[in-house]
Amino acid sequence: MLDDRARILLKTLVERYIADGTPVGSRTLSRTSGLDLSPATIRNVMADLEELGLIASPHTSAGRVPTARGYRLFVDTMLTARPLAHEDAARLAPDVAAAGGQLHPDQPQRVIAQAAGILSSLSSFVGVVTAPRKASVFHHIEFLRLGERRVLVILVAPDGDVQNRVIFTARDYQQAELVEAANFLNAHYAGLSIEEVRERLKREIDALRGEIAALMQAAVQAGTEVLAESTDNVVVAGERNLLTVQDFGNDMRGLRRLFDVFEQKTELMRLLDVSSRAEGVRIYIGGESHVVPFAELSVVAAPYEVDGRIVGTLGVIGPTRMAYDRMIQIVDITSRLVGHALSAK
């Protein structure tokens, strides 16, 4: 537990580092923290913060920089989100809202694309938006035994779209058992969404025969993954902004890996799917969060709703040294405007 002066010094250090991008020394902290402390006292407090893993000392400087753990503490307990600058708010609101206009079949994608571009433009980093998900409803399901502990799941949507997925089961099923399981699912769950089936299975699991219940759960998971891996549903804008970020300038290998993620998009979908299960704006810090695969990267994301239902996620991807208060405001207002633009009139 940090005392008040340690918290003030850590907050000041993080804010100075975000603003300037250079390691922060005791002299700077003495001048900007507002505390009447001697440089020696400040150095002692910084040593304590370093021992706690909240700040670190680069080899080339006597100053300190925040660690992922330091950023996390700052974001969770010290961050004060300021209102978005008037010019940014004025620019953001009409641009995203106007993209909604009168809804036409092709218009949601235009709203999503414009929102990604605006997120990127206002943040100077990467804007990413998942398009509204299709309702994950299945009309019919079939299981086909492919071999020992390998089963093909065939999911048919109400519109006739067919998705196939191979699952590996804990034990070998005979085709008769697979038919029994499919008949049960079709009789009791057809017309429900995958999430509704998942919730009902959780409640009814004890009443089902264990082996068949396990197969059904595997099928539901397969259906969820099929939907999640539709990479056409994520729009990315501003990837090349990261080329100008000082923090990434000497790590071209890391940048290439990052661009691979943007190109494949599947990992982005999985990352943003975590945000869609939480309310409000969430911050994920690389090196501290298992969600973000890169230590130097942070994600500020929020779900957006259409007609009261969460249908997608949007956010900003950038370096850990970002102005989190500003990013929160940008992401929050964009999520609200996109939801409004896409909601039924």
C-alpha positions in Angstrom: 0.0 0.0 0.0 1.5 3.3 -1.1 1.4 6.4 1.2 0.1 9.7 -0.1 3.5 11.1 -1.2 4.5 7.9 -3.0 1.2 8.0 -4.9 1.6 11.6 -5.8 5.1 11.0 -7.0 4.1 8.0 -9.1 1.2 9.8 -10.6 3.4 12.8 -11.5 6.1 10.5 -12.9 3.6 8.6 -15.1 2.0 11.9 -16.3 5.4 13.5 -17.1 6.5 10.3 -19.0 3.3 10.2 -21.0 3.7 13.9 -21.9 7.4 14.0 -22.7 8.5 10.4 -23.5 11.7 10.7 -21.6 12.7 9.1 -18.3 11.7 11.3 -15.3 14.4 12.3 -12.8 14.1 13.4 -9.2 14.8 17.0 -10.1 11.8 17.0 -12.4 9.6 15.4 -9.8 10.7 17.9 -7.2 9.7 20.7 -9.5 6.4 19.4 -10.8 4.9 17.2 -8.0 4.0 20.1 -5.7 5.6 18.3 -2.7 8.0 20.1 -0.5 10.6 17.2 -0.5 14.3 17.2 -0.8 15.8 15.5 -3.8 17.3 12.9 -1.5 13.8 12.0 -0.1 12.4 11.8 -3.6 15.2 9.5 -4.7 14.4 7.3 -1.7 10.7 7.1 -2.6 11.6 6.3 -6.2 13.8 3.5 -5.0 10.9 2.1 -3.0 8.6 2.4 -6.1 11.2 0.6 -8.2 11.5 -2.2 -5.6 7.7 -2.6 -5.8 8.0 -3.0 -9.6 6.0 0.1 -10.4 8.9 2.0 -12.1 12.1 1.0 -13.8 15.4 2.7 -14.7 16.6 2.5 -18.3 20.3 1.7 -18.7 21.0 5.0 -20.5 19.4 7.3 -18.0 19.3 8.2 -14.3 15.5 8.9 -14.7 12.7 6.4 -14.3 9.8 5.1 -16.5 6.6 3.4 -15.5 6.3 -0.4 -15.8 3.2 -2.2 -16.9 2.3 -2.6 -13.2 2.8 1.1 -12.6 0.6 2.0 -15.5 -2.1 -0.4 -14.2 -2.0 1.2 -10.8 -2.1 4.7 -12.4 -5.1 3.8 -14.6 -7.1 2.0 -11.9 -6.6 4.5 -9.0 -5.1 7.8 -10.1 -6.5 8.6 -13.5 -8.8 11.5 -13.8 -10.6 11.6 -17.2 -11.0 15.1 -18.5 -13.8 16.2 -20.8 -12.9 15.8 -24.4 -11.6 19.0 -26.0 -14.4 21.0 -27.5 -12.9 20.9 -31.0 -12.5 17.1 -30.9 -16.0 16.5 -29.5 -17.4 18.8 -32.1 -15.6 17.0 -34.8 -16.4 13.5 -33.5 -20.1 13.8 -32.9 -21.4 14.9 -36.3 -18.9 12.8 -38.3 -20.0 9.5 -36.7 -23.6 10.4 -36.2 -23.9 11.6 -39.8 -22.6 8.3 -41.1 -25.9 6.8 -39.7 -28.3 8.9 -41.7 -31.2 6.8 -43.0 -30.3 3.2 -42.5 -29.8 1.2 -45.7 -28.6 -2.4 -46.1 -25.0 -1.2 -46.9 -24.9 1.6 -44.4 -23.8 -0.2 -41.2 -20.4 -1.0 -42.8 -20.0 2.6 -43.7 -20.6 3.7 -40.1 -18.1 1.1 -38.9 -15.4 2.1 -41.4 -15.8 5.8 -40.6 -15.8 5.2 -36.9 -12.5 3.3 -37.2 -11.0 6.1 -39.2 -12.1 8.8 -36.7 -10.8 6.7 -33.7 -7.4 6.5 -35.5 -7.4 10.2 -36.5 -8.3 11.5 -33.0 -5.9 9.2 -31.2 -3.1 9.2 -33.8 -2.9 5.5 -33.2 -4.9 2.5 -34.5 -8.7 2.5 -34.5 -10.4 -0.8 -34.6 -14.1 -1.6 -34.7 -15.9 -4.9 -34.9 -19.0 -4.8 -37.1 -22.3 -5.8 -35.6 -22.4 -9.5 -35.2 -25.0 -11.6 -37.0 -27.4 -13.2 -34.6 -25.7 -16.5 -33.7 -28.9 -18.5 -34.0 -28.9 -22.0 -35.3 -31.9 -23.6 -37.1 -30.5 -27.1 -37.2 -27.4 -29.0 -36.0 -25.9 -32.4 -37.0 -23.0 -34.4 -35.8 -21.0 -36.7 -38.0 -18.4 -39.2 -36.6 -15.1 -38.8 -38.5 -13.0 -41.2 -36.5 -12.0 -41.9 -33.0 -12.8 -38.8 -30.8 -13.2 -36.6 -33.9 -16.7 -35.2 -34.7 -17.8 -32.9 -37.5 -20.4 -30.3 -36.3 -22.7 -29.0 -38.9 -24.5 -25.8 -37.9 -27.3 -24.5 -40.2 -28.5 -20.9 -39.6 -32.1 -19.7 -40.3 -31.0 -18.1 -43.5 -29.5 -21.4 -44.8 -25.9 -20.5 -44.1 -24.0 -23.6 -43.2 -20.9 -23.7 -41.0 -18.7 -26.8 -40.3 -16.3 -27.4 -37.5 -14.3 -30.4 -36.4 -14.2 -30.9 -32.7 -12.1 -33.4 -30.6 -14.0 -35.1 -27.9 -12.9 -36.6 -24.5 -14.2 -40.0 -25.5 -15.2 -41.8 -28.7 -18.9 -41.5 -29.6 -20.9 -43.9 -31.8 -22.9 -42.4 -34.6 -26.2 -43.4 -32.8 -25.2 -41.3 -29.8 -24.4 -38.4 -32.0 -27.8 -38.6 -33.7 -29.4 -38.7 -30.2 -27.6 -35.6 -29.1 -28.4 -33.7 -32.4 -32.1 -34.7 -32.1 -32.2 -33.4 -28.5 -30.6 -30.1 -29.4 -32.8 -29.6 -32.5 -36.0 -30.4 -30.5 -35.2 -28.2 -27.4 -32.9 -25.4 -28.6 -33.4 -24.7 -32.3 -34.1 -21.0 -32.9 -32.1 -19.9 -29.9 -28.8 -18.0 -30.0 -25.6 -19.8 -29.2 -25.3 -17.8 -26.0 -28.8 -18.7 -25.0 -28.1 -22.4 -25.6 -24.9 -22.0 -23.5 -26.8 -20.5 -20.6 -29.6 -23.1 -20.7 -27.1 -25.9 -20.8 -25.4 -24.5 -17.7 -28.7 -24.7 -15.9 -29.8 -28.1 -17.2 -26.5 -29.9 -17.2 -27.3 -32.0 -14.2 -30.5 -33.3 -15.8 -28.6 -34.4 -19.0 -26.6 -37.6 -19.3 -23.0 -36.6 -18.7 -21.5 -37.9 -21.9 -24.1 -36.2 -24.1 -23.9 -33.0 -22.1 -20.2 -32.8 -22.7 -20.7 -33.2 -26.5 -23.3 -30.5 -26.5 -21.0 -28.1 -24.7 -18.2 -28.8 -27.2 -20.7 -28.1 -30.0 -21.7 -24.8 -28.5 -18.1 -23.8 -28.1 -17.5 -24.8 -31.7 -20.4 -22.6 -32.8 -19.0 -19.7 -30.9 -15.5 -20.1 -32.4 -16.9 -20.3 -35.9 -18.6 -16.9 -35.4 -15.6 -15.4 -33.7 -13.3 -16.3 -36.6 -15.2 -14.4 -39.2 -12.3 -12.0 -39.9 -14.4 -9.8 -42.3 -16.2 -8.4 -39.2 -13.3 -6.2 -38.0 -12.3 -2.9 -39.5 -8.8 -1.5 -38.7 -7.6 2.0 -39.5 -4.3 3.8 -39.0 -2.0 0.9 -38.6 0.9 2.9 -40.1 0.5 5.5 -37.3 2.5 3.1 -35.2 5.5 3.6 -37.5 5.9 7.1 -36.2 5.6 6.2 -32.5 8.9 6.8 -30.8 8.4 3.8 -28.4 8.4 1.4 -31.4 11.1 3.0 -33.4 13.9 0.5 -32.6 11.7 -2.6 -32.6 10.9 -3.3 -36.2 10.6 -7.1 -35.5 7.9 -6.3 -32.9 6.2 -4.0 -35.4 6.2 -6.7 -38.0 4.5 -9.1 -35.6 2.0 -6.4 -34.7 1.2 -5.8 -38.4 0.7 -9.6 -38.8 -2.0 -9.4 -36.1 -3.7 -6.6 -37.9 -3.5 -8.5 -41.2 -4.9 -11.8 -39.8 -7.5 -10.0 -37.6 -8.5 -13.3 -35.9 -6.4 -12.4 -32.8 -8.0 -8.9 -32.9 -11.4 -10.4 -32.8 -10.5 -12.5 -29.8 -9.0 -9.6 -28.0 -12.0 -7.3 -28.6 -14.4 -10.2 -27.7 -13.1 -9.9 -24.1 -14.1 -6.2 -24.1 -17.6 -7.0 -25.4 -18.3 -9.0 -22.2 -17.6 -6.0 -19.9 -19.5 -2.8 -19.4 -18.1 0.6 -20.2 -14.6 1.4 -21.2 -11.8 -1.1 -20.3 -8.1 -0.6 -20.5 -5.7 -3.6 -21.2 -2.0 -3.0 -20.7 0.6 -5.2 -22.4 3.0 -6.9 -20.1 0.3 -6.8 -17.4 -2.7 -8.1 -19.2 -2.9 -11.6 -20.7 -5.3 -10.2 -23.2 -2.7 -8.0 -25.0 0.0 -10.1 -26.7 2.6 -7.3 -26.8 4.3 -5.8 -23.8 4.6 -2.3 -25.3 1.0 -2.1 -26.4 -2.2 -1.0 -24.7 -5.8 -1.3 -25.8 -8.6 1.1 -24.7 -11.9 -0.5 -25.7 -15.7 -0.5 -25.1 -18.7 -2.4 -26.4 -21.4 -0.6 -28.3 -25.1 -1.4 -28.2 -27.8 -1.4 -30.9 -31.4 -1.3 -29.6 -30.2 -2.1 -26.1 -28.1 -5.2 -27.1 -24.3 -5.4 -27.3 -23.4 -6.2 -30.8 -19.8 -5.1 -31.2 -16.7 -3.5 -29.8 -14.5 -0.6 -30.7 -11.3 0.8 -29.4 -7.8 2.4 -29.8 -4.6 0.4 -30.0 -1.4 2.2 -29.2 1.7 2.3 -27.1 1.6 1.9 -23.3 2.7 5.5 -23.2 -0.6 7.0 -24.3 -2.8 9.7 -22.8 -5.3 7.3 -21.2 -7.7 10.0 -20.0 -8.1 11.3 -23.6 -8.4 7.8 -25.1 -11.1 6.9 -22.6 -13.2 9.9 -23.7 -12.6 9.2 -27.4 -13.6 5.6 -27.1 -16.6 6.3 -24.9 -18.2 8.9 -27.0 -17.5 6.9 -30.2 -19.2 3.8 -28.8 -22.3 5.8 -27.9 -22.5 7.5 -31.3 -22.0 4.3 -33.2 -24.7 2.6 -31.2 -27.0 5.5 -31.8 -26.3 5.6 -35.5 -26.9 1.9 -36.0 -30.0 1.6 -33.8 -33.3 1.2 -35.4 -35.2 4.4 -35.9 
